[in-house]
Each structure stands twice: as structure tokens, then as C-alpha cells.
Amino acid sequence: MADGAIRDILERSTDELPDELRTVLLACVVDGMTPEQFAELSALTSETVNARLHNARNLLVEVLVRQFGPGFGGVYELHDSRSERNMKTAKPAPIQSQTQSS
């Protein structure tokens, strides 16, 4: 399969992800941000970012399995204890209000 075709498939597949998962996936995987950098910029905890990244990868695999069949699922496994722990402890960071001073 040509690189352009693979890129098109991945772009269409990532478009199916929910916004909060797609944003983390693209920032960390495509743009090269660390989860900690993304957490700082987005006012989320690093645990939440790691959990969303884990969920985005798993959901992307599900989307690709739907397109290419169950044989694709064994190619990319994402089950590890650290990811499971992060998913259990992930909480959004409190929203900080920003007041404008005159």
C-alpha cells in the first residue's frame, strides 16, 4: 500500500474519534508533544491526558479493525498495567477562571 493511501486511511480513521481523544492523539503522536506538555497547555492532569491517549489509540484500532477485518486487531495491542492504572485515576483538572484586570 502506498504511503499516501495509508495516510488517507489514517486521516479518515482519526476523523472518527471524539474531539477530546483526537486532539490528544494528534498533538502527542503526530506533532510530537509529550503528554505532560499537552496537559500543561490544556489545563488537564497528565493522568487524564495519558488516559485519553490510551483510549484514542484503542478506539483507532477498533476503527481500523472495522475497515480491515479482525486480523488487523492482533497487529497493535495496547494492554498494559500502566495504562489501566492511568485510566482508573484520570480526572479532569479544575477549571481556573481568568479574570481581566483593568
Phi and psi restraints in degrees (range 20) as a CNS / XPLOR table:
assign (resid 1 and name C) (resid 2 and name N)
       (resid 2 and name CA) (resid 2 and name C) 1.0 -71.4 20.0 2
assign (resid 2 and name N) (resid 2 and name CA)
       (resid 2 and name C) (resid 3 and name N) 1.0 151.9 20.0 2
assign (resid 2 and name C) (resid 3 and name N)
       (resid 3 and name CA) (resid 3 and name C) 1.0 -55.3 20.0 2
assign (resid 3 and name N) (resid 3 and name CA)
       (resid 3 and name C) (resid 4 and name N) 1.0 -40.8 20.0 2
assign (resid 3 and name C) (resid 4 and name N)
       (resid 4 and name CA) (resid 4 and name C) 1.0 -62.8 20.0 2
assign (resid 4 and name N) (resid 4 and name CA)
       (resid 4 and name C) (resid 5 and name N) 1.0 -39.3 20.0 2
assign (resid 4 and name C) (resid 5 and name N)
       (resid 5 and name CA) (resid 5 and name C) 1.0 -67.2 20.0 2
assign (resid 5 and name N) (resid 5 and name CA)
       (resid 5 and name C) (resid 6 and name N) 1.0 -40.3 20.0 2
assign (resid 5 and name C) (resid 6 and name N)
       (resid 6 and name CA) (resid 6 and name C) 1.0 -64.2 20.0 2
assign (resid 6 and name N) (resid 6 and name CA)
       (resid 6 and name C) (resid 7 and name N) 1.0 -43.9 20.0 2
assign (resid 6 and name C) (resid 7 and name N)
       (resid 7 and name CA) (resid 7 and name C) 1.0 -59.8 20.0 2
assign (resid 7 and name N) (resid 7 and name CA)
       (resid 7 and name C) (resid 8 and name N) 1.0 -43.5 20.0 2
assign (resid 7 and name C) (resid 8 and name N)
       (resid 8 and name CA) (resid 8 and name C) 1.0 -61.3 20.0 2
assign (resid 8 and name N) (resid 8 and name CA)
       (resid 8 and name C) (resid 9 and name N) 1.0 -42.8 20.0 2
assign (resid 8 and name C) (resid 9 and name N)
       (resid 9 and name CA) (resid 9 and name C) 1.0 -63.1 20.0 2
assign (resid 9 and name N) (resid 9 and name CA)
       (resid 9 and name C) (resid 10 and name N) 1.0 -45.1 20.0 2
assign (resid 9 and name C) (resid 10 and name N)
       (resid 10 and name CA) (resid 10 and name C) 1.0 -65.7 20.0 2
assign (resid 10 and name N) (resid 10 and name CA)
       (resid 10 and name C) (resid 11 and name N) 1.0 -39.6 20.0 2
assign (resid 10 and name C) (resid 11 and name N)
       (resid 11 and name CA) (resid 11 and name C) 1.0 -63.5 20.0 2
assign (resid 11 and name N) (resid 11 and name CA)
       (resid 11 and name C) (resid 12 and name N) 1.0 -45.8 20.0 2
assign (resid 11 and name C) (resid 12 and name N)
       (resid 12 and name CA) (resid 12 and name C) 1.0 -63.6 20.0 2
assign (resid 12 and name N) (resid 12 and name CA)
       (resid 12 and name C) (resid 13 and name N) 1.0 -38.5 20.0 2
assign (resid 12 and name C) (resid 13 and name N)
       (resid 13 and name CA) (resid 13 and name C) 1.0 -68.9 20.0 2
assign (resid 13 and name N) (resid 13 and name CA)
       (resid 13 and name C) (resid 14 and name N) 1.0 -42.2 20.0 2
assign (resid 13 and name C) (resid 14 and name N)
       (resid 14 and name CA) (resid 14 and name C) 1.0 -68.7 20.0 2
assign (resid 14 and name N) (resid 14 and name CA)
       (resid 14 and name C) (resid 15 and name N) 1.0 -27.4 20.0 2
assign (resid 14 and name C) (resid 15 and name N)
       (resid 15 and name CA) (resid 15 and name C) 1.0 -62.6 20.0 2
assign (resid 15 and name N) (resid 15 and name CA)
       (resid 15 and name C) (resid 16 and name N) 1.0 -22.3 20.0 2
assign (resid 15 and name C) (resid 16 and name N)
       (resid 16 and name CA) (resid 16 and name C) 1.0 -80.5 20.0 2
assign (resid 16 and name N) (resid 16 and name CA)
       (resid 16 and name C) (resid 17 and name N) 1.0 -12.1 20.0 2
assign (resid 16 and name C) (resid 17 and name N)
       (resid 17 and name CA) (resid 17 and name C) 1.0 -74.9 20.0 2
assign (resid 17 and name N) (resid 17 and name CA)
       (resid 17 and name C) (resid 18 and name N) 1.0 149.4 20.0 2
assign (resid 17 and name C) (resid 18 and name N)
       (resid 18 and name CA) (resid 18 and name C) 1.0 -60.4 20.0 2
assign (resid 18 and name N) (resid 18 and name CA)
       (resid 18 and name C) (resid 19 and name N) 1.0 149.9 20.0 2
assign (resid 18 and name C) (resid 19 and name N)
       (resid 19 and name CA) (resid 19 and name C) 1.0 -51.6 20.0 2
assign (resid 19 and name N) (resid 19 and name CA)
       (resid 19 and name C) (resid 20 and name N) 1.0 -46.3 20.0 2
assign (resid 19 and name C) (resid 20 and name N)
       (resid 20 and name CA) (resid 20 and name C) 1.0 -65.1 20.0 2
assign (resid 20 and name N) (resid 20 and name CA)
       (resid 20 and name C) (resid 21 and name N) 1.0 -28.2 20.0 2
assign (resid 20 and name C) (resid 21 and name N)
       (resid 21 and name CA) (resid 21 and name C) 1.0 -84.4 20.0 2
assign (resid 21 and name N) (resid 21 and name CA)
       (resid 21 and name C) (resid 22 and name N) 1.0 -41.4 20.0 2
assign (resid 21 and name C) (resid 22 and name N)
       (resid 22 and name CA) (resid 22 and name C) 1.0 -62.3 20.0 2
assign (resid 22 and name N) (resid 22 and name CA)
       (resid 22 and name C) (resid 23 and name N) 1.0 -41.6 20.0 2
assign (resid 22 and name C) (resid 23 and name N)
       (resid 23 and name CA) (resid 23 and name C) 1.0 -60.2 20.0 2
assign (resid 23 and name N) (resid 23 and name CA)
       (resid 23 and name C) (resid 24 and name N) 1.0 -46.4 20.0 2
assign (resid 23 and name C) (resid 24 and name N)
       (resid 24 and name CA) (resid 24 and name C) 1.0 -65.1 20.0 2
assign (resid 24 and name N) (resid 24 and name CA)
       (resid 24 and name C) (resid 25 and name N) 1.0 -44.7 20.0 2
assign (resid 24 and name C) (resid 25 and name N)
       (resid 25 and name CA) (resid 25 and name C) 1.0 -60.0 20.0 2
assign (resid 25 and name N) (resid 25 and name CA)
       (resid 25 and name C) (resid 26 and name N) 1.0 -48.6 20.0 2
assign (resid 25 and name C) (resid 26 and name N)
       (resid 26 and name CA) (resid 26 and name C) 1.0 -66.4 20.0 2
assign (resid 26 and name N) (resid 26 and name CA)
       (resid 26 and name C) (resid 27 and name N) 1.0 -41.3 20.0 2
assign (resid 26 and name C) (resid 27 and name N)
       (resid 27 and name CA) (resid 27 and name C) 1.0 -64.9 20.0 2
assign (resid 27 and name N) (resid 27 and name CA)
       (resid 27 and name C) (resid 28 and name N) 1.0 -43.2 20.0 2
assign (resid 27 and name C) (resid 28 and name N)
       (resid 28 and name CA) (resid 28 and name C) 1.0 -84.6 20.0 2
assign (resid 28 and name N) (resid 28 and name CA)
       (resid 28 and name C) (resid 29 and name N) 1.0 -39.4 20.0 2
assign (resid 28 and name C) (resid 29 and name N)
       (resid 29 and name CA) (resid 29 and name C) 1.0 -89.3 20.0 2
assign (resid 29 and name N) (resid 29 and name CA)
       (resid 29 and name C) (resid 30 and name N) 1.0 -46.4 20.0 2
assign (resid 29 and name C) (resid 30 and name N)
       (resid 30 and name CA) (resid 30 and name C) 1.0 -83.5 20.0 2
assign (resid 30 and name N) (resid 30 and name CA)
       (resid 30 and name C) (resid 31 and name N) 1.0 -48.0 20.0 2
assign (resid 30 and name C) (resid 31 and name N)
       (resid 31 and name CA) (resid 31 and name C) 1.0 -86.1 20.0 2
assign (resid 31 and name N) (resid 31 and name CA)
       (resid 31 and name C) (resid 32 and name N) 1.0 -11.5 20.0 2
assign (resid 31 and name C) (resid 32 and name N)
       (resid 32 and name CA) (resid 32 and name C) 1.0 82.2 20.0 2
assign (resid 32 and name N) (resid 32 and name CA)
       (resid 32 and name C) (resid 33 and name N) 1.0 14.2 20.0 2
assign (resid 32 and name C) (resid 33 and name N)
       (resid 33 and name CA) (resid 33 and name C) 1.0 -70.3 20.0 2
assign (resid 33 and name N) (resid 33 and name CA)
       (resid 33 and name C) (resid 34 and name N) 1.0 149.4 20.0 2
assign (resid 33 and name C) (resid 34 and name N)
       (resid 34 and name CA) (resid 34 and name C) 1.0 -82.6 20.0 2
assign (resid 34 and name N) (resid 34 and name CA)
       (resid 34 and name C) (resid 35 and name N) 1.0 156.3 20.0 2
assign (resid 34 and name C) (resid 35 and name N)
       (resid 35 and name CA) (resid 35 and name C) 1.0 -57.0 20.0 2
assign (resid 35 and name N) (resid 35 and name CA)
       (resid 35 and name C) (resid 36 and name N) 1.0 -34.6 20.0 2
assign (resid 35 and name C) (resid 36 and name N)
       (resid 36 and name CA) (resid 36 and name C) 1.0 -66.3 20.0 2
assign (resid 36 and name N) (resid 36 and name CA)
       (resid 36 and name C) (resid 37 and name N) 1.0 -41.0 20.0 2
assign (resid 36 and name C) (resid 37 and name N)
       (resid 37 and name CA) (resid 37 and name C) 1.0 -63.0 20.0 2
assign (resid 37 and name N) (resid 37 and name CA)
       (resid 37 and name C) (resid 38 and name N) 1.0 -44.4 20.0 2
assign (resid 37 and name C) (resid 38 and name N)
       (resid 38 and name CA) (resid 38 and name C) 1.0 -64.8 20.0 2
assign (resid 38 and name N) (resid 38 and name CA)
       (resid 38 and name C) (resid 39 and name N) 1.0 -39.5 20.0 2
assign (resid 38 and name C) (resid 39 and name N)
       (resid 39 and name CA) (resid 39 and name C) 1.0 -60.1 20.0 2
assign (resid 39 and name N) (resid 39 and name CA)
       (resid 39 and name C) (resid 40 and name N) 1.0 -44.6 20.0 2
assign (resid 39 and name C) (resid 40 and name N)
       (resid 40 and name CA) (resid 40 and name C) 1.0 -63.6 20.0 2
assign (resid 40 and name N) (resid 40 and name CA)
       (resid 40 and name C) (resid 41 and name N) 1.0 -42.6 20.0 2
assign (resid 40 and name C) (resid 41 and name N)
       (resid 41 and name CA) (resid 41 and name C) 1.0 -71.1 20.0 2
assign (resid 41 and name N) (resid 41 and name CA)
       (resid 41 and name C) (resid 42 and name N) 1.0 -29.2 20.0 2
assign (resid 41 and name C) (resid 42 and name N)
       (resid 42 and name CA) (resid 42 and name C) 1.0 -103.5 20.0 2
assign (resid 42 and name N) (resid 42 and name CA)
       (resid 42 and name C) (resid 43 and name N) 1.0 3.7 20.0 2
assign (resid 42 and name C) (resid 43 and name N)
       (resid 43 and name CA) (resid 43 and name C) 1.0 59.5 20.0 2
assign (resid 43 and name N) (resid 43 and name CA)
       (resid 43 and name C) (resid 44 and name N) 1.0 35.5 20.0 2
assign (resid 43 and name C) (resid 44 and name N)
       (resid 44 and name CA) (resid 44 and name C) 1.0 -112.1 20.0 2
assign (resid 44 and name N) (resid 44 and name CA)
       (resid 44 and name C) (resid 45 and name N) 1.0 161.4 20.0 2
assign (resid 44 and name C) (resid 45 and name N)
       (resid 45 and name CA) (resid 45 and name C) 1.0 -76.1 20.0 2
assign (resid 45 and name N) (resid 45 and name CA)
       (resid 45 and name C) (resid 46 and name N) 1.0 155.7 20.0 2
assign (resid 45 and name C) (resid 46 and name N)
       (resid 46 and name CA) (resid 46 and name C) 1.0 -65.5 20.0 2
assign (resid 46 and name N) (resid 46 and name CA)
       (resid 46 and name C) (resid 47 and name N) 1.0 -29.8 20.0 2
assign (resid 46 and name C) (resid 47 and name N)
       (resid 47 and name CA) (resid 47 and name C) 1.0 -64.7 20.0 2
assign (resid 47 and name N) (resid 47 and name CA)
       (resid 47 and name C) (resid 48 and name N) 1.0 -40.3 20.0 2
assign (resid 47 and name C) (resid 48 and name N)
       (resid 48 and name CA) (resid 48 and name C) 1.0 -65.4 20.0 2
assign (resid 48 and name N) (resid 48 and name CA)
       (resid 48 and name C) (resid 49 and name N) 1.0 -43.1 20.0 2
assign (resid 48 and name C) (resid 49 and name N)
       (resid 49 and name CA) (resid 49 and name C) 1.0 -62.5 20.0 2
assign (resid 49 and name N) (resid 49 and name CA)
       (resid 49 and name C) (resid 50 and name N) 1.0 -45.8 20.0 2
assign (resid 49 and name C) (resid 50 and name N)
       (resid 50 and name CA) (resid 50 and name C) 1.0 -61.5 20.0 2
assign (resid 50 and name N) (resid 50 and name CA)
       (resid 50 and name C) (resid 51 and name N) 1.0 -40.0 20.0 2
assign (resid 50 and name C) (resid 51 and name N)
       (resid 51 and name CA) (resid 51 and name C) 1.0 -65.9 20.0 2
assign (resid 51 and name N) (resid 51 and name CA)
       (resid 51 and name C) (resid 52 and name N) 1.0 -42.3 20.0 2
assign (resid 51 and name C) (resid 52 and name N)
       (resid 52 and name CA) (resid 52 and name C) 1.0 -65.8 20.0 2
assign (resid 52 and name N) (resid 52 and name CA)
       (resid 52 and name C) (resid 53 and name N) 1.0 -37.8 20.0 2
assign (resid 52 and name C) (resid 53 and name N)
       (resid 53 and name CA) (resid 53 and name C) 1.0 -64.1 20.0 2
assign (resid 53 and name N) (resid 53 and name CA)
       (resid 53 and name C) (resid 54 and name N) 1.0 -43.7 20.0 2
assign (resid 53 and name C) (resid 54 and name N)
       (resid 54 and name CA) (resid 54 and name C) 1.0 -60.6 20.0 2
assign (resid 54 and name N) (resid 54 and name CA)
       (resid 54 and name C) (resid 55 and name N) 1.0 -47.3 20.0 2
assign (resid 54 and name C) (resid 55 and name N)
       (resid 55 and name CA) (resid 55 and name C) 1.0 -64.5 20.0 2
assign (resid 55 and name N) (resid 55 and name CA)
       (resid 55 and name C) (resid 56 and name N) 1.0 -38.9 20.0 2
assign (resid 55 and name C) (resid 56 and name N)
       (resid 56 and name CA) (resid 56 and name C) 1.0 -63.5 20.0 2
assign (resid 56 and name N) (resid 56 and name CA)
       (resid 56 and name C) (resid 57 and name N) 1.0 -43.1 20.0 2
assign (resid 56 and name C) (resid 57 and name N)
       (resid 57 and name CA) (resid 57 and name C) 1.0 -63.3 20.0 2
assign (resid 57 and name N) (resid 57 and name CA)
       (resid 57 and name C) (resid 58 and name N) 1.0 -45.2 20.0 2
assign (resid 57 and name C) (resid 58 and name N)
       (resid 58 and name CA) (resid 58 and name C) 1.0 -63.5 20.0 2
assign (resid 58 and name N) (resid 58 and name CA)
       (resid 58 and name C) (resid 59 and name N) 1.0 -42.2 20.0 2
assign (resid 58 and name C) (resid 59 and name N)
       (resid 59 and name CA) (resid 59 and name C) 1.0 -67.6 20.0 2
assign (resid 59 and name N) (resid 59 and name CA)
       (resid 59 and name C) (resid 60 and name N) 1.0 -37.1 20.0 2
assign (resid 59 and name C) (resid 60 and name N)
       (resid 60 and name CA) (resid 60 and name C) 1.0 -61.9 20.0 2
assign (resid 60 and name N) (resid 60 and name CA)
       (resid 60 and name C) (resid 61 and name N) 1.0 -40.8 20.0 2
assign (resid 60 and name C) (resid 61 and name N)
       (resid 61 and name CA) (resid 61 and name C) 1.0 -61.5 20.0 2
assign (resid 61 and name N) (resid 61 and name CA)
       (resid 61 and name C) (resid 62 and name N) 1.0 -42.4 20.0 2
assign (resid 61 and name C) (resid 62 and name N)
       (resid 62 and name CA) (resid 62 and name C) 1.0 -60.2 20.0 2
assign (resid 62 and name N) (resid 62 and name CA)
       (resid 62 and name C) (resid 63 and name N) 1.0 -42.2 20.0 2
assign (resid 62 and name C) (resid 63 and name N)
       (resid 63 and name CA) (resid 63 and name C) 1.0 -62.9 20.0 2
assign (resid 63 and name N) (resid 63 and name CA)
       (resid 63 and name C) (resid 64 and name N) 1.0 -44.1 20.0 2
assign (resid 63 and name C) (resid 64 and name N)
       (resid 64 and name CA) (resid 64 and name C) 1.0 -68.0 20.0 2
assign (resid 64 and name N) (resid 64 and name CA)
       (resid 64 and name C) (resid 65 and name N) 1.0 -35.2 20.0 2
assign (resid 64 and name C) (resid 65 and name N)
       (resid 65 and name CA) (resid 65 and name C) 1.0 -64.5 20.0 2
assign (resid 65 and name N) (resid 65 and name CA)
       (resid 65 and name C) (resid 66 and name N) 1.0 -38.9 20.0 2
assign (resid 65 and name C) (resid 66 and name N)
       (resid 66 and name CA) (resid 66 and name C) 1.0 -61.3 20.0 2
assign (resid 66 and name N) (resid 66 and name CA)
       (resid 66 and name C) (resid 67 and name N) 1.0 -36.6 20.0 2
assign (resid 66 and name C) (resid 67 and name N)
       (resid 67 and name CA) (resid 67 and name C) 1.0 -78.9 20.0 2
assign (resid 67 and name N) (resid 67 and name CA)
       (resid 67 and name C) (resid 68 and name N) 1.0 -37.9 20.0 2
assign (resid 67 and name C) (resid 68 and name N)
       (resid 68 and name CA) (resid 68 and name C) 1.0 -112.7 20.0 2
assign (resid 68 and name N) (resid 68 and name CA)
       (resid 68 and name C) (resid 69 and name N) 1.0 -4.3 20.0 2
assign (resid 68 and name C) (resid 69 and name N)
       (resid 69 and name CA) (resid 69 and name C) 1.0 97.4 20.0 2
assign (resid 69 and name N) (resid 69 and name CA)
       (resid 69 and name C) (resid 70 and name N) 1.0 167.7 20.0 2
assign (resid 69 and name C) (resid 70 and name N)
       (resid 70 and name CA) (resid 70 and name C) 1.0 -64.1 20.0 2
assign (resid 70 and name N) (resid 70 and name CA)
       (resid 70 and name C) (resid 71 and name N) 1.0 -20.8 20.0 2
assign (resid 70 and name C) (resid 71 and name N)
       (resid 71 and name CA) (resid 71 and name C) 1.0 -61.8 20.0 2
assign (resid 71 and name N) (resid 71 and name CA)
       (resid 71 and name C) (resid 72 and name N) 1.0 -26.4 20.0 2
assign (resid 71 and name C) (resid 72 and name N)
       (resid 72 and name CA) (resid 72 and name C) 1.0 -70.0 20.0 2
assign (resid 72 and name N) (resid 72 and name CA)
       (resid 72 and name C) (resid 73 and name N) 1.0 -30.6 20.0 2
assign (resid 72 and name C) (resid 73 and name N)
       (resid 73 and name CA) (resid 73 and name C) 1.0 -59.0 20.0 2
assign (resid 73 and name N) (resid 73 and name CA)
       (resid 73 and name C) (resid 74 and name N) 1.0 -33.7 20.0 2
assign (resid 73 and name C) (resid 74 and name N)
       (resid 74 and name CA) (resid 74 and name C) 1.0 -76.4 20.0 2
assign (resid 74 and name N) (resid 74 and name CA)
       (resid 74 and name C) (resid 75 and name N) 1.0 -9.9 20.0 2
assign (resid 74 and name C) (resid 75 and name N)
       (resid 75 and name CA) (resid 75 and name C) 1.0 -74.8 20.0 2
assign (resid 75 and name N) (resid 75 and name CA)
       (resid 75 and name C) (resid 76 and name N) 1.0 -31.9 20.0 2
assign (resid 75 and name C) (resid 76 and name N)
       (resid 76 and name CA) (resid 76 and name C) 1.0 -134.8 20.0 2
assign (resid 76 and name N) (resid 76 and name CA)
       (resid 76 and name C) (resid 77 and name N) 1.0 95.7 20.0 2
assign (resid 76 and name C) (resid 77 and name N)
       (resid 77 and name CA) (resid 77 and name C) 1.0 -97.8 20.0 2
assign (resid 77 and name N) (resid 77 and name CA)
       (resid 77 and name C) (resid 78 and name N) 1.0 140.3 20.0 2
assign (resid 77 and name C) (resid 78 and name N)
       (resid 78 and name CA) (resid 78 and name C) 1.0 -129.5 20.0 2
assign (resid 78 and name N) (resid 78 and name CA)
       (resid 78 and name C) (resid 79 and name N) 1.0 33.0 20.0 2
assign (resid 78 and name C) (resid 79 and name N)
       (resid 79 and name CA) (resid 79 and name C) 1.0 -99.6 20.0 2
assign (resid 79 and name N) (resid 79 and name CA)
       (resid 79 and name C) (resid 80 and name N) 1.0 111.2 20.0 2
assign (resid 79 and name C) (resid 80 and name N)
       (resid 80 and name CA) (resid 80 and name C) 1.0 -145.5 20.0 2
assign (resid 80 and name N) (resid 80 and name CA)
       (resid 80 and name C) (resid 81 and name N) 1.0 155.4 20.0 2
assign (resid 80 and name C) (resid 81 and name N)
       (resid 81 and name CA) (resid 81 and name C) 1.0 -65.2 20.0 2
assign (resid 81 and name N) (resid 81 and name CA)
       (resid 81 and name C) (resid 82 and name N) 1.0 -34.8 20.0 2
assign (resid 81 and name C) (resid 82 and name N)
       (resid 82 and name CA) (resid 82 and name C) 1.0 -64.1 20.0 2
assign (resid 82 and name N) (resid 82 and name CA)
       (resid 82 and name C) (resid 83 and name N) 1.0 -43.3 20.0 2
assign (resid 82 and name C) (resid 83 and name N)
       (resid 83 and name CA) (resid 83 and name C) 1.0 -64.4 20.0 2
assign (resid 83 and name N) (resid 83 and name CA)
       (resid 83 and name C) (resid 84 and name N) 1.0 -40.8 20.0 2
assign (resid 83 and name C) (resid 84 and name N)
       (resid 84 and name CA) (resid 84 and name C) 1.0 -61.9 20.0 2
assign (resid 84 and name N) (resid 84 and name CA)
       (resid 84 and name C) (resid 85 and name N) 1.0 -42.6 20.0 2
assign (resid 84 and name C) (resid 85 and name N)
       (resid 85 and name CA) (resid 85 and name C) 1.0 -63.2 20.0 2
assign (resid 85 and name N) (resid 85 and name CA)
       (resid 85 and name C) (resid 86 and name N) 1.0 -42.8 20.0 2
assign (resid 85 and name C) (resid 86 and name N)
       (resid 86 and name CA) (resid 86 and name C) 1.0 -62.8 20.0 2
assign (resid 86 and name N) (resid 86 and name CA)
       (resid 86 and name C) (resid 87 and name N) 1.0 -39.3 20.0 2
assign (resid 86 and name C) (resid 87 and name N)
       (resid 87 and name CA) (resid 87 and name C) 1.0 -65.4 20.0 2
assign (resid 87 and name N) (resid 87 and name CA)
       (resid 87 and name C) (resid 88 and name N) 1.0 -34.2 20.0 2
assign (resid 87 and name C) (resid 88 and name N)
       (resid 88 and name CA) (resid 88 and name C) 1.0 -73.6 20.0 2
assign (resid 88 and name N) (resid 88 and name CA)
       (resid 88 and name C) (resid 89 and name N) 1.0 -30.9 20.0 2
assign (resid 88 and name C) (resid 89 and name N)
       (resid 89 and name CA) (resid 89 and name C) 1.0 -101.1 20.0 2
assign (resid 89 and name N) (resid 89 and name CA)
       (resid 89 and name C) (resid 90 and name N) 1.0 -2.4 20.0 2
assign (resid 89 and name C) (resid 90 and name N)
       (resid 90 and name CA) (resid 90 and name C) 1.0 -68.1 20.0 2
assign (resid 90 and name N) (resid 90 and name CA)
       (resid 90 and name C) (resid 91 and name N) 1.0 129.3 20.0 2
assign (resid 90 and name C) (resid 91 and name N)
       (resid 91 and name CA) (resid 91 and name C) 1.0 -139.8 20.0 2
assign (resid 91 and name N) (resid 91 and name CA)
       (resid 91 and name C) (resid 92 and name N) 1.0 143.4 20.0 2
assign (resid 91 and name C) (resid 92 and name N)
       (resid 92 and name CA) (resid 92 and name C) 1.0 -67.7 20.0 2
assign (resid 92 and name N) (resid 92 and name CA)
       (resid 92 and name C) (resid 93 and name N) 1.0 146.9 20.0 2
assign (resid 92 and name C) (resid 93 and name N)
       (resid 93 and name CA) (resid 93 and name C) 1.0 -71.0 20.0 2
assign (resid 93 and name N) (resid 93 and name CA)
       (resid 93 and name C) (resid 94 and name N) 1.0 148.8 20.0 2
assign (resid 93 and name C) (resid 94 and name N)
       (resid 94 and name CA) (resid 94 and name C) 1.0 -63.3 20.0 2
assign (resid 94 and name N) (resid 94 and name CA)
       (resid 94 and name C) (resid 95 and name N) 1.0 143.7 20.0 2
assign (resid 94 and name C) (resid 95 and name N)
       (resid 95 and name CA) (resid 95 and name C) 1.0 -78.4 20.0 2
assign (resid 95 and name N) (resid 95 and name CA)
       (resid 95 and name C) (resid 96 and name N) 1.0 127.0 20.0 2
assign (resid 95 and name C) (resid 96 and name N)
       (resid 96 and name CA) (resid 96 and name C) 1.0 -98.0 20.0 2
assign (resid 96 and name N) (resid 96 and name CA)
       (resid 96 and name C) (resid 97 and name N) 1.0 127.6 20.0 2
assign (resid 96 and name C) (resid 97 and name N)
       (resid 97 and name CA) (resid 97 and name C) 1.0 -80.3 20.0 2
assign (resid 97 and name N) (resid 97 and name CA)
       (resid 97 and name C) (resid 98 and name N) 1.0 142.2 20.0 2
assign (resid 97 and name C) (resid 98 and name N)
       (resid 98 and name CA) (resid 98 and name C) 1.0 -110.7 20.0 2
assign (resid 98 and name N) (resid 98 and name CA)
       (resid 98 and name C) (resid 99 and name N) 1.0 119.6 20.0 2
assign (resid 98 and name C) (resid 99 and name N)
       (resid 99 and name CA) (resid 99 and name C) 1.0 -104.2 20.0 2
assign (resid 99 and name N) (resid 99 and name CA)
       (resid 99 and name C) (resid 100 and name N) 1.0 142.4 20.0 2
assign (resid 99 and name C) (resid 100 and name N)
       (resid 100 and name CA) (resid 100 and name C) 1.0 -92.9 20.0 2
assign (resid 100 and name N) (resid 100 and name CA)
       (resid 100 and name C) (resid 101 and name N) 1.0 131.1 20.0 2
assign (resid 100 and name C) (resid 101 and name N)
       (resid 101 and name CA) (resid 101 and name C) 1.0 -98.6 20.0 2
assign (resid 101 and name N) (resid 101 and name CA)
       (resid 101 and name C) (resid 102 and name N) 1.0 147.5 20.0 2
